[in-house]
Amino acid sequence: MAVKVHGSTYSSATRRVLACLIEKEVEFEIVPVDLMSGEHKKPDYLKLQPFAMVPFVQDGDFSLYESRAILRYYAEKYATQGTNLLGKNLEERAQVEQWLEIEGQNYQPYIYPLVMQLMFFPQMGKTADEKTVKENEEKLAQALDVYEERLSKSKYLGGDFFSLADLSHVPLTHYLVNGTNKAYLIKDRKHVNAWWEDISGRPSWKKVLEF
């Protein structure tokens, strides 16, 4: 039975889940949720996801939300098929978990406002707030300096293998690089840029972009 992914195909959180399912060779179907019309805030959807966020997955009788929890679940459930996204031992897994936390706590909080302000706000007829942009650009730059140091010593964030830690960064970084004027934050850092060119070129991500 195919996994049902309730979400929007332009949502960064939904996209990271789709990329994970493709990497793990898990059959799925997308159940569209129209964010622009506020479908995620309506009673029927709130019964599935009470925090009005996407995505939400149904896997037979089991259901789950929060994208990083979903990533971990499928990486574990299908550990023996597709790409190993967790590492081969406890130490590698710990590194993956560390960088997943870093992405959630020290990357997303800064890149998300930039993407919203510079890419999505204009599409909605809104004007970007220069102060918000400047503050988050500075904080993201500081975080990326740490990434540059890490990636000067390691091909990927968790080690020498592509993992959930890398995968989780792809959707919002894609929007930053391709939908804003802040691509230089990635491009001007030699090792970060090499990492980005690698992970954004994976077949799984190219497939996600087709949806």
C-alpha positions in Angstrom: 0.0 0.0 0.0 1.4 3.4 -1.0 2.2 6.0 1.6 -0.2 8.9 1.4 1.6 12.2 1.8 -0.8 15.1 2.5 0.9 18.3 1.6 1.8 20.9 -1.0 4.5 20.2 -3.6 6.0 23.6 -3.1 6.2 23.3 0.7 9.9 22.8 1.7 8.8 20.4 4.5 6.7 18.3 2.1 9.6 18.3 -0.4 12.1 16.9 2.1 9.7 14.0 2.9 9.2 13.2 -0.8 13.0 13.2 -1.4 13.4 10.8 1.5 10.8 8.4 0.2 12.4 8.4 -3.2 15.8 7.8 -1.7 14.3 4.9 0.3 12.4 3.5 -2.8 9.1 3.8 -1.0 5.9 3.9 -3.0 3.8 7.0 -2.3 1.0 9.2 -3.5 0.6 12.9 -2.9 -2.7 14.1 -1.5 -2.7 17.8 -2.3 -3.3 20.4 0.4 -4.0 23.9 -0.9 -2.1 26.2 1.4 -3.1 29.3 -0.5 -6.8 28.7 0.2 -6.1 27.8 3.8 -7.2 24.2 3.4 -4.6 23.2 6.1 -6.6 25.3 8.6 -9.9 23.7 8.0 -11.6 21.3 10.4 -11.1 18.1 8.3 -7.4 18.7 8.0 -7.0 19.8 11.6 -8.3 16.4 12.6 -5.2 14.9 10.9 -2.6 17.6 11.8 -3.8 19.8 14.7 -1.0 22.4 14.2 -2.2 23.2 10.7 1.2 22.3 9.1 2.2 20.1 6.1 3.0 17.4 5.5 1.1 14.6 7.2 1.6 11.0 6.2 -0.7 8.0 6.4 1.1 4.6 6.2 -1.7 2.0 6.5 -3.1 2.4 10.0 -0.1 4.5 11.2 0.0 8.3 10.8 2.7 10.8 11.5 3.5 14.5 11.1 6.5 16.8 11.5 8.8 16.4 8.6 12.1 15.5 10.4 10.3 12.8 12.4 8.9 11.4 9.2 12.4 11.3 7.7 13.7 9.4 10.7 10.8 7.0 10.6 11.2 6.0 7.0 15.0 5.9 7.2 14.6 3.4 10.0 11.6 1.4 8.7 13.3 0.8 5.4 16.9 0.7 6.6 17.8 -2.3 4.3 16.5 -0.7 1.1 17.4 2.3 -0.9 20.0 4.8 0.3 21.4 4.3 3.8 20.5 7.8 5.2 21.5 7.1 8.8 25.0 5.8 8.8 26.6 2.4 9.5 27.3 2.7 13.2 26.3 4.6 16.3 29.0 7.3 15.8 27.9 8.0 12.2 24.2 8.1 13.4 25.1 10.5 16.1 26.7 12.9 13.5 23.7 12.7 11.3 21.4 13.5 14.3 23.7 16.3 15.3 23.5 18.0 11.9 19.7 17.4 11.6 19.4 19.3 14.9 21.7 22.0 13.5 19.6 22.3 10.4 16.4 22.7 12.5 17.9 25.1 15.1 20.6 27.0 13.4 19.8 27.0 9.6 16.0 26.8 9.0 15.2 29.7 11.5 17.3 32.1 9.3 16.9 30.7 5.8 13.2 30.4 6.0 12.5 34.1 6.7 14.8 35.0 3.8 13.0 32.8 1.4 9.6 34.0 2.6 10.6 37.7 2.5 12.5 37.6 -0.8 10.7 35.0 -2.9 7.2 34.3 -1.6 6.2 37.8 -0.3 6.6 39.4 -3.8 4.4 36.6 -5.2 1.7 37.5 -2.7 2.0 41.2 -3.4 3.8 41.9 -0.2 7.0 44.0 0.3 10.0 42.5 2.0 11.0 44.0 5.4 14.6 45.1 5.0 15.4 44.8 8.7 14.2 41.2 8.8 16.2 40.4 5.6 19.4 41.9 7.0 19.2 40.3 10.4 18.5 36.8 9.0 21.1 37.2 6.2 23.7 38.0 8.9 22.8 35.0 11.1 22.6 32.6 8.1 26.1 33.8 7.0 27.5 33.1 10.5 26.0 29.6 10.4 27.3 28.9 6.9 30.8 29.8 8.1 30.5 26.9 10.5 29.3 24.7 7.6 32.3 25.8 5.5 34.6 24.7 8.2 32.9 21.3 8.6 32.7 20.7 4.8 36.4 21.5 4.4 37.0 18.3 6.3 34.1 16.1 5.3 32.3 15.6 2.0 28.9 15.6 3.7 27.6 16.9 7.0 27.4 13.5 8.6 30.7 12.1 7.2 31.6 10.7 3.8 28.1 9.6 3.0 24.9 11.4 2.0 22.4 11.3 4.9 19.2 12.8 6.2 21.3 15.7 7.5 22.1 16.7 3.9 18.7 15.9 2.5 16.9 18.1 5.0 18.8 21.2 3.8 17.9 20.8 0.1 14.4 22.3 -0.3 15.0 25.7 1.4 18.5 26.0 0.0 17.1 25.4 -3.5 14.7 28.3 -3.0 17.5 30.6 -1.7 19.8 29.8 -4.6 17.2 29.8 -7.3 14.5 32.2 -6.1 16.3 35.1 -4.3 19.3 37.4 -4.8 21.2 35.8 -1.9 22.6 32.8 -3.8 26.1 34.1 -3.0 25.7 33.0 0.6 26.1 29.5 -0.8 28.1 30.1 -4.0 30.8 32.2 -2.4 31.8 29.5 0.1 34.0 27.0 -1.8 33.1 23.8 0.2 29.5 24.7 0.9 29.0 25.3 -2.8 30.6 22.0 -3.7 28.4 20.3 -1.2 25.3 22.1 -2.6 26.1 21.2 -6.2 26.4 17.5 -5.1 23.3 17.2 -3.0 21.1 19.3 -5.3 22.1 17.1 -8.3 20.8 13.9 -6.8 18.2 12.0 -8.9 15.8 12.1 -5.9 15.7 15.9 -5.8 15.4 16.2 -9.6 12.4 13.9 -9.3 10.9 16.0 -6.5 11.2 19.1 -8.8 9.0 17.4 -11.4 5.9 17.3 -9.0 
